[in-house]
């Protein structure tokens, strides 16, 4: 049994963020392959978000000590817990290190001890490499994926009368919503006849509620409810030409940016900040711009508008990248490592010292042909 441990102070809600969608998709694919997998939630009781995921098994616990009694292979999601486990345990770090998290006091560095580290991009791996001066067993990068719904969604064959732009990030400053609002007033945007839609993703937080009030009052923005499933989000994206991701480089940096991959699979151009792991999400439809720069963002939107949505041929190439099969294959390769293959290194060791393989893969043991992707 592979159990993904959710110890966030927030329940495991659908439509809230990439960590939840990524984890749910991994579990579904593992179960499809006949591998037992579930979510373990800590401290939420039955109100842990399970109603949003009726096809996934949930198990709630009241204290982290209960994990020590389980014979499961535990995969901690973002927040590792300082607890002994019967089997080797892992932590998938969806976030940057704590010093980049302005309002997150949940991360306990002590919980990293003895766990095998998985990051969701090469950029994230470099961040964590610079943060940790202790010795841990590093296992590699496992990229997120786009749900099949995004590649399958049908787009209208008729072009839109006006350009349709979608902002589907959480309503927080780090997602660049203020940069986007400033970009709307740049002279470059006067070239465009457009409508801008934003969703209420993240509205349950204090900052989300405040930003939602601002967007509802803004004459250039239409605020719609957040979508609660990949299929719903795919249909929303298919109604738009461009998905904009103006993520900030000030508050924190995106460790990957799964929304970019999903949007490209759905046939949208993506205009995003050139920061963090976002450049790694390029499937062929990504345009990157200088972060925290309204003028650069406006000019990027104009360039994307001239290109139009992805063509059928472009979309066919795009949806072969970042699939659930590729992601779970990588996860299983990582989790099948034994002591002879995993090399204990110092996370602050510069990555340039590690052997590189095509595509940016890392060979942890120079004497083994086993590859980690």
C-alpha positions as CSV (number, residue, x, y, z in Angstrom):
1,X,0.0,0.0,0.0
2,X,1.3,3.5,-1.0
3,X,-0.2,6.1,1.3
4,X,0.1,9.8,0.5
5,X,0.1,11.8,3.7
6,X,-1.7,15.1,3.7
7,X,-0.8,17.1,6.8
8,X,-1.6,20.6,5.5
9,X,-3.7,22.8,7.8
10,X,-6.2,23.0,4.9
11,X,-8.4,20.0,3.9
12,X,-7.7,18.2,0.6
13,X,-10.1,20.2,-1.5
14,X,-10.5,19.7,-5.2
15,X,-9.8,22.8,-7.4
16,X,-7.6,24.4,-4.7
17,X,-4.2,23.8,-6.1
18,X,-1.8,21.7,-8.1
19,X,-0.7,19.6,-5.2
20,X,-4.2,18.2,-4.7
21,X,-4.8,17.5,-8.4
22,X,-1.3,16.0,-8.9
23,X,-1.7,13.6,-5.9
24,X,-5.3,12.6,-6.8
25,X,-4.2,11.8,-10.3
26,X,-1.2,9.7,-9.1
27,X,-3.4,7.7,-6.9
28,X,-5.9,7.0,-9.7
29,X,-3.2,5.9,-12.0
30,X,-1.6,3.6,-9.4
31,X,-5.0,2.0,-8.7
32,X,-5.6,1.6,-12.4
33,X,-2.3,-0.4,-12.5
34,X,-3.5,-2.6,-9.6
35,X,-1.3,-0.9,-7.0
36,X,-3.1,-0.1,-3.7
37,X,-2.9,3.7,-2.9
38,X,-4.8,6.1,-0.7
39,X,-4.8,9.5,1.0
40,X,-4.1,9.8,4.8
41,X,-5.2,13.1,6.2
42,X,-4.1,14.4,9.6
43,X,-6.3,16.5,11.9
44,X,-9.4,17.1,9.8
45,X,-11.5,14.0,10.7
46,X,-14.0,13.1,8.0
47,X,-14.2,16.8,6.9
48,X,-10.9,16.3,5.0
49,X,-12.1,16.9,1.5
50,X,-13.1,13.3,0.7
51,X,-16.4,14.4,-0.7
52,X,-14.6,16.0,-3.6
53,X,-12.9,12.7,-4.5
54,X,-15.4,9.8,-4.2
55,X,-13.2,7.5,-6.3
56,X,-10.2,7.7,-3.9
57,X,-9.8,6.0,-0.5
58,X,-9.3,8.4,2.5
59,X,-8.1,7.4,5.9
60,X,-8.1,10.1,8.6
61,X,-5.8,10.1,11.7
62,X,-5.7,12.3,14.7
63,X,-2.0,12.3,15.4
64,X,1.2,11.7,13.5
65,X,2.3,9.0,15.8
66,X,-0.4,6.7,14.3
67,X,1.8,6.7,11.1
68,X,4.4,4.6,12.9
69,X,2.1,1.7,13.2
70,X,1.3,1.4,9.5
71,X,3.0,-1.0,7.2
72,X,2.5,1.3,4.3
73,X,5.1,3.1,2.1
74,X,4.4,6.7,3.1
75,X,4.8,9.6,0.7
76,X,4.5,12.9,2.5
77,X,3.0,15.7,0.4
78,X,5.0,18.9,0.8
79,X,5.0,18.8,4.7
80,X,7.2,16.0,6.0
81,X,6.5,14.9,9.6
82,X,9.1,13.9,12.2
83,X,7.9,10.4,12.8
84,X,9.5,6.9,12.5
85,X,8.1,4.7,9.8
86,X,8.4,0.9,9.2
87,X,9.3,1.3,5.6
88,X,11.5,3.9,3.8
89,X,9.4,7.0,3.4
90,X,9.4,9.8,0.8
91,X,8.5,13.5,0.6
92,X,7.2,15.1,-2.6
93,X,8.1,18.8,-2.2
94,X,5.5,20.8,-4.2
95,X,6.7,24.0,-2.6
96,X,10.0,26.0,-2.5
97,X,12.1,25.9,0.7
98,X,10.6,27.8,3.7
99,X,12.6,30.9,3.2
100,X,10.6,31.5,0.0
101,X,7.3,30.9,1.7
102,X,6.2,34.3,3.1
103,X,3.1,33.1,5.0
104,X,3.8,29.4,5.5
105,X,4.8,28.3,9.0
106,X,3.9,24.6,8.6
107,X,7.1,23.3,7.2
108,X,9.2,21.4,9.8
109,X,12.8,20.9,8.6
110,X,13.2,18.2,11.3
111,X,10.7,16.1,9.4
112,X,13.0,15.8,6.4
113,X,15.4,13.6,8.3
114,X,15.7,10.1,6.8
115,X,13.2,10.8,4.0
116,X,13.9,10.3,0.3
117,X,13.3,13.6,-1.5
118,X,11.3,14.0,-4.7
119,X,10.9,17.4,-6.4
120,X,8.5,18.3,-9.2
121,X,11.1,20.1,-11.4
122,X,14.8,20.6,-11.9
123,X,14.4,24.1,-10.7
124,X,12.9,23.0,-7.4
125,X,15.7,20.5,-7.0
126,X,18.2,23.4,-7.3
127,X,16.3,25.4,-4.8
128,X,16.3,22.7,-2.2
129,X,19.9,21.8,-3.0
130,X,20.9,25.3,-1.9
131,X,18.7,25.2,1.2
132,X,19.8,22.0,2.9
133,X,23.2,21.6,4.5
134,X,22.3,18.2,6.0
135,X,22.7,14.8,4.4
136,X,19.6,13.1,3.0
137,X,18.9,10.5,0.4
138,X,17.9,12.3,-2.8
139,X,15.9,10.3,-5.3
140,X,15.1,12.6,-8.2
141,X,12.5,14.6,-10.1
142,X,9.0,13.4,-10.8
143,X,7.2,15.8,-13.1
144,X,3.5,16.5,-12.7
145,X,1.1,15.8,-15.6
146,X,-2.0,17.0,-17.3
147,X,-5.1,15.0,-16.8
148,X,-6.4,13.2,-19.9
149,X,-9.4,15.5,-19.9
150,X,-7.3,18.4,-21.1
151,X,-6.0,16.6,-24.2
152,X,-9.5,15.2,-25.0
153,X,-11.5,18.4,-24.6
154,X,-13.0,19.7,-27.9
155,X,-12.5,23.2,-29.0
156,X,-14.8,25.2,-31.3
157,X,-13.6,25.3,-34.9
158,X,-15.0,28.9,-35.1
159,X,-12.6,31.7,-34.0
160,X,-13.9,33.9,-31.1
161,X,-15.2,37.3,-32.0
162,X,-12.9,38.8,-29.4
163,X,-9.7,37.5,-27.7
164,X,-10.5,35.4,-24.7
165,X,-7.9,35.4,-21.9
166,X,-8.2,33.3,-18.7
167,X,-6.5,33.7,-15.4
168,X,-7.0,30.5,-13.4
169,X,-4.4,30.8,-10.7
170,X,-5.2,31.1,-7.0
171,X,-6.2,34.5,-5.8
172,X,-3.0,35.3,-4.1
173,X,-0.3,38.0,-4.8
174,X,2.3,35.4,-5.6
175,X,0.3,34.3,-8.6
176,X,0.8,37.7,-10.1
177,X,-2.8,39.0,-10.1
178,X,-1.7,42.6,-9.4
179,X,0.8,42.5,-12.2
180,X,-2.0,41.3,-14.5
181,X,-4.3,44.1,-13.5
182,X,-1.6,46.7,-14.1
183,X,-0.9,45.1,-17.5
184,X,-4.5,45.8,-18.6
185,X,-3.7,49.5,-18.5
186,X,-0.5,49.3,-20.7
187,X,-0.8,50.9,-24.1
188,X,0.0,47.6,-25.8
189,X,-3.3,46.2,-24.6
190,X,-5.2,48.8,-26.6
191,X,-4.4,46.8,-29.7
192,X,-6.5,44.0,-28.4
193,X,-10.3,43.4,-28.4
194,X,-10.4,41.0,-25.4
195,X,-12.3,39.7,-22.4
196,X,-10.5,38.6,-19.3
197,X,-11.9,35.9,-17.0
198,X,-10.6,34.9,-13.6
199,X,-11.8,32.1,-11.3
200,X,-12.4,32.1,-7.6
201,X,-9.6,29.5,-7.0
202,X,-8.2,30.1,-3.5
203,X,-11.1,32.3,-2.4
204,X,-11.4,30.5,1.0
205,X,-8.2,32.2,2.2
206,X,-8.2,35.7,3.6
207,X,-6.2,37.1,0.7
208,X,-8.4,35.3,-1.7
209,X,-11.5,36.9,-0.3
210,X,-10.0,40.4,-0.5
211,X,-8.8,39.9,-4.1
212,X,-12.2,38.5,-5.2
213,X,-13.8,41.7,-4.0
214,X,-11.4,43.7,-6.1
215,X,-12.0,41.6,-9.2
216,X,-15.8,41.8,-8.9
217,X,-15.5,45.6,-8.9
218,X,-13.1,45.7,-11.8
219,X,-14.8,46.7,-15.1
220,X,-12.4,44.7,-17.2
221,X,-12.6,41.4,-15.4
222,X,-15.3,38.7,-15.2
223,X,-15.0,36.5,-12.1
224,X,-16.4,33.0,-12.4
225,X,-16.6,30.1,-9.9
226,X,-13.5,27.9,-9.6
227,X,-13.8,24.6,-11.4
228,X,-13.8,21.5,-9.2
229,X,-12.6,18.8,-11.6
230,X,-10.1,18.4,-14.5
231,X,-13.0,17.9,-16.9
232,X,-14.6,21.2,-15.8
233,X,-11.4,23.1,-16.0
234,X,-10.6,21.6,-19.4
235,X,-14.0,22.8,-20.8
236,X,-13.3,26.3,-19.3
237,X,-9.9,26.5,-21.0
238,X,-11.3,25.3,-24.3
239,X,-13.5,28.4,-24.3
240,X,-10.4,30.6,-24.2
241,X,-7.5,31.5,-26.5
242,X,-4.8,32.4,-23.9
243,X,-4.1,31.3,-20.3
244,X,-2.1,33.9,-18.5
245,X,0.2,33.0,-15.6
246,X,1.9,36.2,-14.4
247,X,3.5,34.5,-11.4
248,X,5.6,36.7,-9.2
249,X,9.3,36.4,-8.7
250,X,9.2,38.5,-5.5
251,X,7.0,36.6,-3.1
252,X,8.1,33.2,-4.1
253,X,8.8,31.2,-7.3
254,X,6.7,28.6,-9.0
255,X,8.4,25.2,-8.6
256,X,6.7,23.9,-11.7
257,X,3.4,25.4,-12.9
258,X,1.1,22.6,-13.9
259,X,-1.6,24.9,-15.1
260,X,0.7,25.8,-18.0
261,X,0.8,22.2,-19.1
262,X,-2.9,21.7,-18.7
263,X,-3.7,24.8,-20.7
264,X,-1.4,23.8,-23.6
265,X,-3.0,20.3,-23.7
266,X,-6.3,22.1,-24.0
267,X,-5.1,24.0,-27.0
268,X,-4.4,27.4,-25.4
269,X,-1.4,29.6,-25.8
270,X,0.2,30.3,-22.4
271,X,1.8,33.6,-21.5
272,X,3.7,33.2,-18.3
273,X,6.5,34.7,-16.2
274,X,9.9,33.4,-17.0
275,X,10.6,32.4,-13.4
276,X,11.0,29.2,-11.3
277,X,10.1,26.0,-13.0
278,X,7.7,27.5,-15.5
279,X,10.1,27.3,-18.4
280,X,10.3,23.6,-17.9
281,X,6.5,23.3,-18.7
282,X,7.0,24.3,-22.4
283,X,5.2,21.8,-24.6
284,X,5.4,24.0,-27.6
285,X,2.8,26.6,-26.7
286,X,4.5,28.6,-24.0
287,X,5.6,32.3,-24.3
288,X,7.6,33.6,-21.3
289,X,8.0,37.2,-20.2
290,X,9.9,39.1,-17.6
291,X,8.2,38.6,-14.2
292,X,6.6,41.4,-12.2
293,X,6.7,43.6,-15.3
294,X,3.2,44.7,-16.5
295,X,4.5,46.1,-19.8
296,X,6.3,42.8,-20.6
297,X,3.2,40.9,-19.8
298,X,1.0,43.1,-22.0
299,X,3.4,42.7,-24.9
300,X,3.5,39.0,-24.4
301,X,-0.3,38.8,-24.6
302,X,-0.2,40.8,-27.8
303,X,2.3,38.3,-29.3
304,X,0.2,35.3,-28.2
305,X,-2.9,36.9,-29.7
306,X,-1.2,37.2,-33.1
307,X,-0.3,33.5,-33.0
308,X,-3.8,32.4,-32.0
309,X,-4.7,29.1,-30.2
310,X,-2.7,26.0,-31.0
311,X,-3.3,24.4,-34.3
312,X,-4.5,20.8,-34.4
313,X,-1.0,19.6,-35.4
314,X,0.6,21.7,-32.6
315,X,-1.8,20.3,-30.1
316,X,-1.2,16.7,-31.2
317,X,2.5,17.2,-30.4
318,X,1.8,19.0,-27.1
319,X,-0.4,16.3,-25.6
320,X,2.3,13.7,-25.8
321,X,4.3,15.5,-23.1
322,X,3.7,15.5,-19.3
323,X,1.2,12.6,-19.3
324,X,0.1,10.7,-16.2
325,X,1.7,7.5,-17.5
326,X,5.1,9.3,-17.7
327,X,4.7,10.8,-14.3
328,X,3.8,7.5,-12.5
329,X,6.5,5.6,-14.4
330,X,9.0,8.1,-13.0
331,X,7.5,7.8,-9.5
332,X,7.7,4.1,-9.4
333,X,11.3,4.1,-10.7
334,X,12.2,6.4,-7.8
335,X,10.4,4.3,-5.2
336,X,11.9,1.1,-6.4
337,X,15.4,2.3,-5.6
338,X,17.3,0.3,-3.0
339,X,20.3,1.2,-0.9
340,X,22.7,0.1,-3.6
341,X,21.3,2.6,-6.2
342,X,20.5,5.6,-4.1
343,X,23.5,7.7,-3.3
344,X,23.5,9.8,-0.1
345,X,24.6,13.3,-1.1
346,X,24.6,16.7,0.4
347,X,21.7,18.7,-1.0
348,X,23.8,21.8,-1.2
349,X,26.3,20.0,-3.5
350,X,26.2,21.9,-6.8
351,X,24.1,20.0,-9.4
352,X,26.8,20.6,-12.0
353,X,28.9,18.0,-10.2
354,X,26.3,15.3,-10.7
355,X,26.4,13.2,-14.0
356,X,23.8,14.5,-16.4
357,X,21.8,12.4,-18.9
358,X,19.9,13.6,-22.0
359,X,16.8,15.6,-21.2
360,X,18.3,16.8,-17.9
361,X,18.0,13.5,-16.1
362,X,20.4,12.7,-13.3
363,X,22.3,9.5,-12.7
364,X,22.7,9.3,-9.0
365,X,25.1,6.4,-9.0
366,X,27.8,6.9,-11.6
367,X,28.5,3.2,-11.6
368,X,24.9,2.1,-12.3
369,X,23.0,2.3,-15.6
370,X,19.8,2.9,-13.7
371,X,18.3,6.3,-14.6
372,X,16.3,8.6,-12.5
373,X,14.0,11.0,-14.4
